[in-house]
Amino acid sequence: YFDPSKTIAEDTLQQLLRFLRSTPSSVNVQPNHFYVLATPEGKKQLADNLGERFQDNAEKILNASHTIILTTRADLPDSHLEAVFAKERADGRFPDPSKQQLWESMTRNFLDLRNYGYKDLNHWMEKQTYMAVGLTMMAAAELGVDATPLEGFDPTSVDKAFKIRESGHTTTVLLALGYPDPQKVYTTPISRFDPDQLFTFI
Ligand SMILES: Cc1cc2nc3c(=O)[nH]c(=O)nc-3n(C[C@H](O)[C@H](O)[C@H](O)COP(=O)(O)O)c2cc1C
């Protein structure tokens, strides 16, 4: 439960977004686009379009200071790969151009494997998005900001409301950010399996 009267300070938000931008992805594929909802109108647009089954999450989004829609590419056209490589070249990722070339052919091989071998290109891209959401939750905690990941939404409905498919992306997960409502903070313990059920030391 978020306190609707509290807003994340601009410099803290910018720090979080810098962090989100810096999260890594496999072969630097960077399959994401992020919608940062900072206004009451933006948050309402999301809250109103979660889908019938997911009304419980509306209040969380409306009371959060900010909510981020993490979207992932629905496919991986060559134009996207070319844009990744062009940016790497512009940023001087590999000072030696032959290394960049080698990297590009390794990347293409790996993507062919995902596409035609494992046939999990889309699922694999969404895994990258989950890493970004998890790492950003940790960064938020470091900055004293509460974060709730939300899977309770209908992606078709959210995509439609924000015209997300038009850009070649689709909604993967939401991240509500803000400060807890002091009246509604949980006092019961967190419940997780014991370490002996979780860890095997070999
Ligand atoms: C990927 C993910 C999606 C989640 N989606 C929702 C959601 O849509 N709505 C919600 O209220 N909580 C959501 N949660 C919160 C979980 O229900 C919660 O973390 C879990 O029950 C454990 O509770 P705890 O975090 O308080 O220990 C989500 C958590 C994760 C990690």
The ligand as an ORCA input file, in Angstrom:
! r2SCAN-3c Opt
* xyz 0 1
  C       7.027    -10.822    -10.517
  C       6.093    -10.469     -9.397
  C       4.780    -10.077     -9.705
  C       3.901     -9.691     -8.694
  N       2.652     -9.232     -9.008
  C       1.873     -8.700     -8.031
  C       0.628     -8.065     -8.358
  O       0.194     -7.989     -9.502
  N      -0.091     -7.527     -7.332
  C       0.345     -7.569     -6.045
  O      -0.329     -7.041     -5.166
  N       1.517     -8.181     -5.718
  C       2.275     -8.728     -6.674
  N       3.471     -9.318     -6.340
  C       3.864     -9.418     -4.927
  C       3.893    -10.882     -4.448
  O       2.582    -11.376     -4.332
  C       4.618    -10.939     -3.105
  O       5.929    -10.478     -3.293
  C       4.648    -12.359     -2.560
  O       3.345    -12.788     -2.213
  C       5.529    -12.468     -1.320
  O       5.150    -11.527     -0.359
  P       6.240    -10.581      0.318
  O       6.956     -9.885     -0.809
  O       5.432     -9.605      1.151
  O       7.113    -11.434      1.133
  C       4.343     -9.724     -7.341
  C       5.657    -10.134     -7.052
  C       6.511    -10.493     -8.058
  C       7.932    -10.887     -7.706
*
